[in-house]
């Protein structure tokens, strides 16, 4: 059963609460800490993106097209549609000989509000490049170009690209590919339903690739992780918890990536651990406070880290921007 992970106060009254499940495992999938059900099955959503990028490296497409770490980081991103994000995605497309019309991720305004306002002020409309998933899709198109696969059907679960990706996901999570539940993500690609323990195991390997992983996979994991650490702003953006966590904890080389519907994963390289979290109601508003409470209890205090101090306490504001409440985590190991 999911447990209460956060209370939301308005004044002195608890107005709402969020239940959820989280687990920390090592690279063998052994549970180190958990709250709620560690084997909760849910969709991995965008917390899977770093692993969806692995075949780009392992196939030789990354080197073959002359891609760079900044572009690799945006392939792992749910980016905010800021100028540097759009520029990086366009650069990938240029290198693989395609344009934005090949992206099938859909269109929405930039997540970062000033970027959306700048587009409007310029009299421009958002394009596929501004989609938070355009980096992932550009990486998928790079694989299609590398192998000569059909570019029009790459969203299809039966497409060789998606079958290759499913195999990677099954391998890094230690979940049999026939047991991975396939759904459709917000950007149209297949999304993977599996236990939190599998997600955490994968993130443990991303954080600290070791002898349990083949040499090629180990090198690809390290390359993805290094790109995310080198360019944390590419992985999310301004005022985003993923970027703030990786920037704030840079000396400890922490990795972080949010997924939709309140999924979150972390990699802790010093311990060789991975963390996977799912908030039951799909509301992500309490995630920063919950994550920081967990991290504090495993030896990663946020106090004194400028990028993170504004999350403690996580306040509730009204439309006048007055503080009228707070979110209080209920985390125990």
GURO-949155 format. One record per residue (C-alpha): x, y, z; chain. Coordinates in steps of 0.25 Angstrom, whole numbers, always signed. Each point is the difference from the previous one (the first is absolute). Example, Ala and Ser with C-alpha at 12.3 -4.5 7.8 and 13.67 -1.06 7.14 Angstrom:
2
+49|-18|+31|A
+6|+14|-2|A
# end
This chain:
333
+0|+0|+0|A
+5|+14|-3|A
+3|+8|+12|A
-2|+15|+3|A
+12|+7|-4|A
-4|+15|+1|A
-11|+8|+7|A
-4|+13|-6|A
-3|+11|+10|A
-9|+12|-3|A
+3|+8|+13|A
+0|-9|+11|A
-10|-10|-6|A
+4|-12|-9|A
-8|+2|-12|A
+6|-11|-9|A
+10|-12|+0|A
+8|-7|-10|A
+2|-15|+1|A
+11|-8|-7|A
+11|-10|-1|A
+15|+1|-1|A
+11|-9|+1|A
+16|+0|-1|A
+7|-12|-5|A
+14|-3|-4|A
+5|-5|-13|A
-5|-14|+3|A
-14|+5|+3|A
+2|-3|+15|A
-9|+9|+8|A
+7|+10|+9|A
-11|+9|+4|A
-14|+1|-3|A
-14|+6|+4|A
-13|-6|-5|A
+1|-11|-11|A
+14|-1|-6|A
-5|-9|-11|A
-12|+10|-4|A
-2|-2|-15|A
-1|+13|-8|A
+4|+7|-12|A
+14|+5|-1|A
-3|+12|-8|A
+11|+10|-3|A
+9|-6|+11|A
+3|-10|-10|A
+6|+10|-10|A
+15|-2|+4|A
-2|-15|-3|A
-7|+3|-13|A
+12|+8|-4|A
+10|-12|+2|A
-2|-6|-14|A
+4|+13|-7|A
+14|-3|+7|A
+1|-15|-1|A
-4|+0|-15|A
+11|+9|-4|A
-10|+11|-4|A
+5|+10|+10|A
+14|+0|-5|A
-4|-2|-15|A
-8|+12|+0|A
+10|+8|+8|A
-10|+3|+12|A
+5|+6|+12|A
-3|+0|+15|A
-9|+12|+0|A
-9|-7|-10|A
+1|-13|+7|A
-5|+7|+13|A
-12|+6|-8|A
-4|-14|-5|A
-1|-4|+15|A
-9|+12|+3|A
-14|+5|+2|A
+5|+14|-3|A
-7|+13|+2|A
+1|+5|-15|A
+10|+11|+3|A
+9|+5|-11|A
+12|-9|+3|A
-9|-12|+0|A
-6|+3|-13|A
+14|+3|-6|A
+5|-14|+5|A
-11|-7|-6|A
+1|+7|-13|A
+15|-3|+0|A
-3|-15|+1|A
-10|+0|-11|A
+10|+8|-9|A
+11|-10|+3|A
-9|-12|-4|A
-6|+7|-12|A
-14|+2|+4|A
-9|+12|+4|A
-10|+2|+11|A
-12|-5|-9|A
+6|-15|+3|A
-3|+2|+15|A
-13|-7|+4|A
+0|+5|+14|A
-11|+10|-1|A
+0|+15|+2|A
-2|+8|+13|A
+5|+13|+5|A
+13|+1|+7|A
-1|-5|+15|A
+8|+12|+4|A
-10|+11|+0|A
+10|+11|-4|A
+4|-8|-12|A
-15|-1|-4|A
-2|+14|+2|A
+12|+4|-8|A
-5|-9|-11|A
-14|+7|+0|A
+7|+14|+1|A
+8|-3|-13|A
-13|-4|-7|A
+5|-15|-1|A
-7|-13|+3|A
+6|-12|+7|A
+4|-11|-8|A
+4|-15|+3|A
+14|+5|+4|A
-6|+7|+12|A
-7|-13|+5|A
+7|-5|+13|A
+2|-14|-7|A
+7|+6|-13|A
+14|-4|+5|A
-5|-15|+2|A
-6|+0|-14|A
+12|+6|-7|A
+8|-11|+7|A
-10|-11|-5|A
+1|+6|-14|A
+15|+0|+0|A
-1|-15|+3|A
-10|-2|-12|A
+10|+8|-9|A
+12|-9|+5|A
-7|-13|-3|A
-8|+4|-12|A
-13|-2|+7|A
-14|+6|-4|A
-1|+14|+5|A
-15|+1|-1|A
-4|-12|+9|A
+10|+2|+11|A
-11|+1|+11|A
-5|-13|-3|A
+3|-10|+11|A
+4|-11|-10|A
+10|+10|-7|A
+14|-6|+1|A
+4|+13|+8|A
-11|-2|+10|A
+4|-15|+1|A
+14|+3|+2|A
-4|+10|+11|A
-9|-10|+7|A
+12|-10|+1|A
+9|+11|+6|A
-11|+3|+10|A
-2|-14|+4|A
+15|-2|+1|A
+3|+12|+9|A
-12|-3|+9|A
+1|-15|+1|A
-14|-1|-4|A
-4|-11|-11|A
-3|+8|-13|A
-13|-8|+0|A
-4|+5|+13|A
+2|+15|-3|A
-14|+6|-2|A
+0|+9|-12|A
-8|+13|-1|A
+0|+12|-8|A
+8|+12|+6|A
-4|+15|-1|A
+9|+2|-12|A
-5|-13|-7|A
+11|-10|+2|A
-2|-13|+8|A
+1|+2|+15|A
+4|-11|+9|A
-8|-5|+12|A
+9|-8|+10|A
+3|-1|+15|A
+7|+12|+8|A
+11|-10|+4|A
+4|-1|-15|A
+0|+15|-2|A
+9|+2|+12|A
+9|-11|-4|A
+2|+6|-14|A
+3|+14|+7|A
+10|-7|+9|A
+8|-5|-12|A
-1|+14|-7|A
+5|+6|+12|A
+12|-10|+2|A
+2|-9|-11|A
+7|-13|+4|A
+5|-14|-3|A
-14|-5|+0|A
-2|+7|-13|A
+6|-3|-14|A
+12|+9|-4|A
-8|+6|-11|A
-12|+3|+8|A
+9|+5|+12|A
+7|+10|-9|A
-14|+5|-6|A
-6|+1|+14|A
+13|+8|+4|A
-1|+9|-12|A
-15|+3|+2|A
+2|+3|+15|A
+12|+9|-3|A
-8|+8|-10|A
-11|+2|+10|A
+9|+5|+10|A
+8|+9|-9|A
-13|+6|-6|A
-11|+0|+11|A
-7|+12|-6|A
-2|-8|-12|A
-7|-12|+7|A
-11|+10|+5|A
+2|+15|+1|A
-2|+12|+8|A
-7|-1|+13|A
-1|-15|-2|A
+3|-10|+12|A
+8|-10|-9|A
+10|+11|-4|A
+0|+6|+14|A
+3|-14|+6|A
+11|-3|-9|A
+6|+14|+1|A
-1|+1|+15|A
+6|-14|+2|A
+10|+1|-11|A
+12|-4|+10|A
-7|-13|+3|A
-4|-2|-15|A
-14|-3|+3|A
-10|-3|-12|A
-14|+4|-1|A
-12|-2|-10|A
-15|+3|+2|A
-11|-8|-7|A
-14|+4|-3|A
-11|-4|+10|A
+9|+2|+12|A
+11|-10|-3|A
+14|+4|+4|A
+14|-7|+0|A
+13|+3|+6|A
+14|-6|-1|A
+10|+1|+11|A
+14|-4|-5|A
+7|+0|+14|A
-9|-11|+5|A
-3|-7|-13|A
-15|+2|+2|A
-12|+4|-8|A
-13|+5|+5|A
-14|-1|-6|A
-12|+8|+5|A
-14|+0|-5|A
-11|+9|+6|A
-13|-7|+0|A
-9|+11|-5|A
+9|+5|-11|A
+2|+14|+6|A
+15|+4|+1|A
-1|+12|+8|A
+5|-7|+13|A
+12|-7|-7|A
+11|+10|+3|A
-3|+0|+15|A
-1|-15|+0|A
+13|-2|-8|A
+8|+9|+9|A
-6|-7|+12|A
+5|-13|-5|A
+13|+5|-4|A
+2|+7|+13|A
-2|-13|+7|A
+10|-8|-8|A
+11|+11|+1|A
-3|+10|-10|A
-5|+12|+8|A
-4|+12|-8|A
+2|+11|+10|A
+11|+10|-5|A
-2|-4|-14|A
-5|+13|-7|A
-7|-7|-12|A
-9|-8|+10|A
-2|+8|+12|A
-13|+7|-6|A
-6|-14|+0|A
+1|-1|+16|A
-11|+2|+4|A
-8|-2|-13|A
-11|+11|+2|A
-14|+1|-6|A
-3|+13|-6|A
-14|+6|-5|A
-2|+8|-12|A
+5|+13|+7|A
+13|-8|+2|A
-2|+1|+15|A
+5|-12|+8|A
-12|-7|+6|A
+5|-14|+3|A
+11|-10|-1|A
+3|-14|-5|A
+5|-9|+11|A
+7|-13|-3|A
-3|-13|+7|A
+12|-8|-3|A
+7|-11|+8|A
+10|-11|-3|A
# end
